[in-house]
Amino acid sequence: MTLGTETAPEATEMVEDLTSQFENYWGTEEEFVFTLPDGKQNFTIKPLDEGGKTLFQKMTNKGIRVNQKTQDAHLDIDPASERHTLIKNSVIDYTLMVPTFHAGTQKIKSWDKHPFSKKSLEQWLEKANPKTVQELELFIRTKNPWMQDNMSTKEIDTEIDRLLELKKQASEREVGEADSANK
């Protein structure tokens, strides 16, 4: 037997055999890409592990206040803060183009040539189209199944109604576009 970094073949086979028998419960290395409609820009997100979930909940849960005289309860909820916190804690990379204006002409500056920056992500969140931010948030929520576990039947019904309304608007828009193309 030689001293050094060599491993006995039996030990390697035993480790491989054990890893095929057991599930890894130490978080996830999964990453998902949310591609914007142009097909060129995207966000890479990672589902929150338990530590990320705990941090997210600590940052977004504001608490309940109860007026003892009237027994009225007030729940502090800030959906914008929650949405931004979720996105900032889930996005691990992105490829975005940002227009810059110089002497009356528009130039394109690429953020993807610079290191990932939470500050740039925060700037984008402040200026982005709310529809795009909402779609990114919903995508992130679908990749974190624990976030759907808390939805009540009423919340699910509300989401279904919202999606049906979006479908109706999209259908009307598409019919309008088809009508104008036929003229």
C-alpha angles and dihedrals in degrees: 000000000000123000116232138063098326116121124210110250091233092058093050091050091048092053092048090048092051094048090054090053100050135060117230109240095175098105129281135284092197118134128187131197121223106200120203118229094265089064091227104078124061150156125231111214133187121204113246116259120212092278091050092046091051092049091047092050093047090051096047108033107092100176138235126281120202124196102219094202097052098022088228114152124210120197115200108220126167107184093183093054091046092050093049093044091051092050095045091049094046105040110087099169141359144186109217135158119214124196115232123192120219125172093339096308127104118234128181118233117192119223090190090075091062128067116273108276128193087202091059089047089052090050090051091049090055094051103030127112105266090226091059092047090050092050091049090049092050090048090052091048091053089054091053104061092184087069092063092048089074095054115113123216088255091054091049090049090050090051091049090051090049091051092047090052090049089050091051091050092047091050091050091048092049092048089050092049091049091049092051091047091054093055 
